[in-house]
Amino acid sequence: MGNIRSKLFTNGNMDGVKDEDSFEVEGKPKFVPKTWVEDFHDLASVEQMQYVQLGKTDMMVSKLGFGGSAIGGIYTETDDKTSHAVVRLAISKGINYIDTAPWYGNGRAESVLGQALKNIPRQAYYLATKIGRYSPDIKEMFDFSAERVVQSVEESLSRLNLDYLDLVQVHDLEFAPNLDIIINETLPALQKLKESGKTRYIGITGYPLSTLKEVISRSTVKVDTILSYCRCTLFDNTLSDYIDYFKDNNLGIINAAVIGMGLLTNQGPPNWHPANNEIKTACAQAAKYCQERDVSISKLALHFSLNQQGPQTHLVSFSELNVAKSNIDTALNGLTDKEEIVLQEIIAKYFEPLTARHWEGVELKKYWTAIQKLKNNCRV
């Protein structure tokens, strides 16, 4: 990962911000994005939020994006009414990019989000969802066929109560039996949906960055965005090695799971988390170090990712109002001097010494082992 500290930079140097893609409100000196809706948004927060063009799309997205997994209940039990309030608060404060998927809570996240969005102007947000990953049942977990792509988008539109999607992404494409399916079937199906007006843009997501690169290099369908997760964090910043390639191919770059799917929290990751013990231990020790200094490691983690060059938006998933307010405050106001010092201390003490920074291949091996076991049982 190199010297993590050298990759930090000030908000004033963020690339991609274009004033011509925004407009003035009642003569105000600062600009707001086209997603601004009078009498809905908190103008002061929107003016303070950073907005960046997502690749070559027409979307000027907030640097802080809303990840929809938490409201699907995948980390802890959630209350739908609270989730609705969280979504409304996030958008009213200037977060205009929302990412979800059928996989999150087996459809629950999309349904909860759809209910939350009913009383929010459609102009106020960009909505991205995914196709390809569905059921917790291993036999039905993945389906990248063209037929399922079309069916999935229709299901998502219904759950979300929308007429169109701003972005549809292939979810965790590394789990496909082979990449030929993605190239020859999945992406062409999405292209037809784009032509029909069901989605405006097409994206791909996955954990292995090299696989995302391979699909981009082979695809005859124009891909507009890539999403990687846990690869632009305090413990693993290998996304930075691929930024130039993605930008050279005019791709929007989305960084998801900036707190490492729970690794960079006081409570630690869920039991299903695939990270190895070295990463888990380093994160737990760093969290304890922060707690002893009355500092939130999650806040430091978010600030760190927001200040990395390359990604245009960073997704954080939350389902509680106090967490929503804290994340928005971090995006708008940054860290205190004390927090900046603690951030540099945990980087040097716990994260720079790591010898293993990711878990690439672990989940793939587990999945295909389970599939092979099912096949063997069927033969008996």
C-alpha positions in Angstrom: 0.0 0.0 0.0 3.0 2.3 0.4 3.0 5.3 2.6 -0.6 5.8 3.5 0.0 9.3 4.8 1.4 10.5 1.5 -2.0 9.8 -0.1 -3.9 12.2 2.0 -4.8 15.6 0.4 -6.9 18.6 1.2 -10.5 19.0 0.2 -9.5 22.0 -1.8 -7.6 19.9 -4.2 -10.4 17.4 -5.1 -10.5 16.9 -8.8 -13.5 16.8 -11.1 -15.7 19.5 -9.6 -17.3 21.5 -12.4 -19.2 24.7 -11.6 -20.9 24.6 -15.0 -22.8 21.5 -14.0 -24.5 23.4 -11.1 -26.5 26.5 -10.8 -26.9 29.4 -8.4 -29.8 29.6 -5.9 -31.3 33.0 -5.4 -28.1 34.8 -6.1 -26.1 32.8 -3.5 -22.4 33.0 -4.0 -21.9 29.2 -3.7 -23.1 26.6 -6.2 -25.5 23.7 -5.6 -26.0 20.6 -7.8 -28.9 20.0 -10.2 -30.3 17.7 -7.6 -31.1 20.7 -5.4 -34.8 21.0 -4.6 -36.0 24.2 -3.0 -38.1 23.7 0.2 -36.6 20.2 0.6 -32.9 20.6 1.0 -30.8 22.2 3.8 -29.1 24.8 1.6 -26.2 25.4 4.0 -25.3 21.7 4.0 -25.7 21.3 0.3 -23.5 24.3 -0.3 -20.8 22.8 2.0 -21.0 19.3 0.5 -18.4 18.3 -2.1 -19.8 17.3 -5.5 -17.8 15.6 -8.3 -18.7 14.4 -11.8 -19.0 10.7 -11.8 -16.8 9.6 -14.7 -18.2 10.9 -18.0 -21.8 10.7 -16.8 -24.0 13.7 -16.3 -24.2 13.0 -12.6 -22.5 15.4 -10.2 -22.5 13.1 -7.1 -21.8 13.9 -3.5 -18.4 12.8 -2.2 -20.3 11.1 0.6 -22.7 8.5 -0.8 -25.4 6.4 0.9 -24.9 2.7 0.9 -28.2 0.8 1.2 -27.0 -2.5 2.8 -27.5 -1.5 6.5 -31.2 -0.7 6.1 -31.5 -4.3 4.7 -30.6 -5.5 8.2 -27.4 -7.3 7.2 -25.3 -6.0 10.1 -27.9 -5.6 12.9 -31.6 -5.5 13.4 -33.1 -2.3 12.0 -36.4 -0.4 12.4 -37.9 0.6 9.1 -39.4 3.9 10.3 -35.9 4.9 11.5 -34.4 3.8 8.2 -37.0 6.0 6.4 -35.9 9.0 8.6 -32.3 8.3 8.0 -32.7 8.3 4.2 -34.7 11.5 4.3 -32.1 13.2 6.5 -29.2 12.1 4.3 -30.7 13.4 1.1 -31.9 16.6 2.7 -28.4 17.3 3.9 -27.0 16.9 0.4 -26.2 13.3 -0.1 -27.5 12.7 -3.6 -26.0 9.3 -4.6 -27.7 6.2 -3.2 -26.5 2.6 -3.9 -28.5 -0.5 -3.1 -29.0 -4.1 -4.4 -31.5 -7.0 -4.3 -28.9 -8.9 -2.4 -29.1 -6.7 0.7 -31.5 -8.4 3.0 -32.9 -10.5 0.1 -34.8 -7.5 -1.3 -35.6 -5.8 2.0 -33.1 -2.9 1.5 -34.8 -2.0 -1.8 -38.2 -2.2 -0.4 -37.4 -0.1 2.7 -35.6 2.4 0.4 -38.6 2.5 -1.9 -40.9 3.4 1.0 -38.5 6.1 2.2 -38.3 7.7 -1.2 -42.1 8.0 -1.7 -42.2 11.5 -0.3 -38.8 12.7 -1.6 -38.6 14.5 -4.9 -37.1 12.2 -7.6 -34.9 15.1 -8.8 -33.1 15.1 -5.4 -31.1 11.9 -5.8 -29.4 9.5 -8.2 -30.3 5.8 -7.6 -28.0 2.9 -8.4 -28.9 -0.8 -7.9 -27.4 -4.1 -9.0 -28.2 -7.4 -10.8 -26.5 -10.8 -10.5 -26.5 -11.5 -6.8 -29.7 -12.5 -5.0 -30.6 -15.2 -2.5 -28.7 -16.4 0.6 -29.5 -19.9 -0.7 -26.2 -21.0 -2.3 -28.0 -22.6 -5.2 -29.8 -19.4 -6.1 -27.2 -16.8 -5.0 -25.9 -15.8 -8.4 -27.5 -15.6 -11.8 -25.9 -13.5 -14.6 -28.2 -14.7 -17.4 -29.8 -12.1 -19.7 -33.3 -13.3 -18.7 -32.6 -12.8 -15.0 -31.0 -9.4 -15.7 -34.3 -8.1 -17.2 -36.4 -9.7 -14.5 -34.2 -8.3 -11.7 -34.4 -4.8 -13.0 -38.2 -5.0 -13.2 -38.3 -6.3 -9.6 -36.0 -3.5 -8.4 -38.1 -0.8 -10.1 -41.2 -2.3 -8.4 -39.6 -2.4 -4.9 -38.1 1.0 -5.3 -41.4 2.5 -6.7 -39.4 4.1 -9.6 -39.9 4.4 -13.4 -36.1 4.3 -14.1 -32.8 3.8 -12.5 -29.8 6.1 -12.9 -27.3 3.2 -12.8 -27.5 -0.6 -12.9 -24.4 -2.5 -11.9 -23.3 -6.2 -12.3 -22.9 -7.3 -8.7 -19.8 -9.2 -7.7 -19.1 -10.4 -11.2 -16.1 -12.5 -10.1 -18.6 -15.1 -9.0 -19.8 -15.8 -12.5 -18.8 -19.3 -13.8 -16.7 -17.5 -16.3 -16.3 -13.9 -17.5 -17.5 -14.8 -21.0 -21.0 -14.8 -19.5 -20.5 -11.3 -18.3 -19.1 -10.1 -21.6 -21.5 -11.9 -24.0 -24.8 -12.0 -22.0 -25.0 -9.9 -18.9 -23.6 -6.6 -20.2 -25.5 -6.8 -23.6 -28.7 -7.4 -21.6 -28.0 -4.2 -19.6 -27.3 -2.3 -22.8 -30.8 -3.2 -24.1 -32.3 -2.0 -20.8 -30.4 1.2 -21.2 -31.7 1.7 -24.7 -35.3 1.0 -23.4 -34.9 3.8 -20.8 -35.0 1.5 -17.7 -31.5 2.6 -16.8 -29.4 5.5 -17.8 -25.9 4.0 -17.1 -24.2 0.7 -16.7 -21.6 -0.3 -14.1 -19.7 -3.3 -12.7 -18.8 -4.2 -9.2 -16.4 -6.7 -7.5 -13.7 -7.2 -5.0 -10.7 -8.3 -7.2 -9.6 -5.2 -9.0 -7.8 -7.1 -11.6 -11.1 -8.8 -12.6 -12.8 -5.4 -13.0 -9.9 -4.3 -15.2 -10.2 -7.5 -17.4 -13.9 -7.0 -18.0 -13.4 -3.4 -18.9 -10.6 -4.4 -21.4 -12.8 -7.0 -23.0 -16.3 -5.5 -23.0 -17.9 -4.3 -26.3 -20.6 -2.7 -24.2 -19.8 0.8 -22.9 -19.3 0.5 -19.1 -19.8 3.8 -17.3 -18.7 3.1 -13.7 -16.8 0.6 -11.5 -17.4 0.0 -7.9 -14.9 -1.7 -5.6 -15.3 -2.2 -1.9 -12.9 -2.3 1.1 -10.0 -1.4 -1.3 -9.7 2.3 -0.4 -9.6 2.0 3.4 -7.2 2.5 6.3 -6.1 -1.2 6.0 -6.1 -1.6 2.2 -5.6 1.2 -0.3 -4.8 -0.9 -3.4 -7.6 0.8 -5.4 -5.0 3.6 -5.8 -3.0 1.3 -8.1 -5.9 1.1 -10.6 -7.1 4.7 -10.6 -5.1 5.8 -13.7 -6.4 2.8 -15.7 -10.0 3.4 -14.7 -9.7 7.2 -15.4 -8.0 6.5 -18.8 -11.1 4.5 -19.7 -13.5 7.3 -18.7 -15.0 5.4 -15.8 -16.7 6.7 -12.8 -15.0 5.3 -9.7 -17.1 4.4 -6.7 -15.5 3.4 -3.4 -17.7 1.3 -1.1 -17.4 0.0 2.5 -15.0 2.7 3.7 -15.3 1.2 7.3 -14.4 -2.3 5.9 -17.8 -3.9 6.4 -17.6 -3.3 10.1 -13.9 -3.8 10.6 -13.2 -0.1 11.4 -15.9 0.2 14.2 -15.9 -0.2 18.0 -18.1 -3.3 17.8 -16.0 -5.0 15.2 -17.1 -6.9 12.1 -20.0 -9.4 11.8 -19.2 -13.2 12.2 -19.4 -13.7 8.5 -16.6 -11.3 7.7 -13.9 -12.9 5.4 -10.9 -10.9 6.6 -8.0 -12.8 8.1 -6.9 -12.6 11.8 -4.1 -10.2 11.1 -6.4 -7.6 9.6 -9.1 -8.1 12.2 -6.6 -7.8 15.1 -5.0 -4.6 13.7 -8.5 -3.0 13.3 -9.6 -4.1 16.8 -6.4 -2.7 18.3 -6.7 0.5 16.4 -10.3 0.9 17.5 -9.3 0.4 21.1 -6.5 2.9 20.8 -9.0 5.4 19.5 -11.5 4.7 22.2 -8.9 5.3 24.9 -8.4 8.8 23.3 -12.2 9.4 23.0 -12.0 9.3 19.2 -14.2 7.4 16.8 -12.3 5.1 14.5 -15.2 5.1 12.1 -15.0 8.9 11.7 -11.2 8.6 11.1 -11.8 5.9 8.5 -14.4 7.9 6.7 -12.3 11.0 6.6 -9.3 9.0 5.3 -11.3 7.6 2.4 -12.9 10.9 1.5 -9.5 12.4 1.1 -8.1 9.8 -1.3 -7.6 10.9 -4.9 -9.5 9.0 -7.6 -13.0 7.9 -6.4 -15.7 10.4 -7.0 -18.0 9.1 -4.3 -17.5 7.0 -1.1 -20.3 4.8 0.1 -21.1 4.5 3.8 -24.0 2.4 5.0 -25.9 3.4 8.1 -29.4 2.9 9.6 -29.3 5.0 12.7 -29.9 8.8 12.9 -27.0 9.5 15.2 -24.6 7.7 12.9 -26.1 9.5 9.9 -25.5 12.9 11.5 -21.9 12.0 12.5 -21.0 10.8 9.0 -22.5 14.0 7.4 -20.7 16.1 9.9 -17.4 14.4 9.0 -18.0 14.9 5.3 -18.8 18.6 5.8 -16.4 19.6 8.6 -13.5 17.1 8.6 -11.5 16.3 11.8 -10.3 18.2 14.8 -6.6 18.7 15.3 -6.7 15.9 18.0 -8.4 13.5 15.6 -5.9 14.3 12.8 -3.1 13.3 15.2 -4.8 10.1 16.3 -5.4 9.2 12.6 -1.7 9.5 11.8 -0.8 7.5 14.9 -3.0 4.5 14.1 -1.8 4.5 10.5 1.8 4.3 11.6 1.2 1.9 14.5 -1.4 -0.5 13.2 -1.9 -0.3 9.5 1.4 0.4 7.8 3.0 -2.7 9.4 0.3 -5.0 7.9 1.7 -7.8 5.8 -1.8 -8.9 4.5 -4.2 -6.2 3.5 -7.1 -8.1 1.8 -8.9 -11.4 1.5 -9.0 -11.8 -2.2 -10.0 -15.3 -3.2 -11.3 -16.4 0.2 -15.0 -15.9 -0.6 -14.6 -17.3 -4.1 -13.0 -20.5 -2.8 -15.7 -20.9 -0.2 -18.5 -20.4 -2.7 -17.2 -22.8 -5.3 -16.4 -25.4 -2.7 -20.0 -25.2 -1.5 -21.2 -25.5 -5.1 -19.0 -28.6 -5.7 -20.3 -30.2 -2.5 -23.9 -29.7 -3.7 -23.1 -31.3 -7.0 -21.4 -34.3 -5.3 -24.4 -34.8 -3.0 -26.7 -34.7 -6.0 -24.7 -37.6 -7.6 -25.1 -39.8 -4.5 
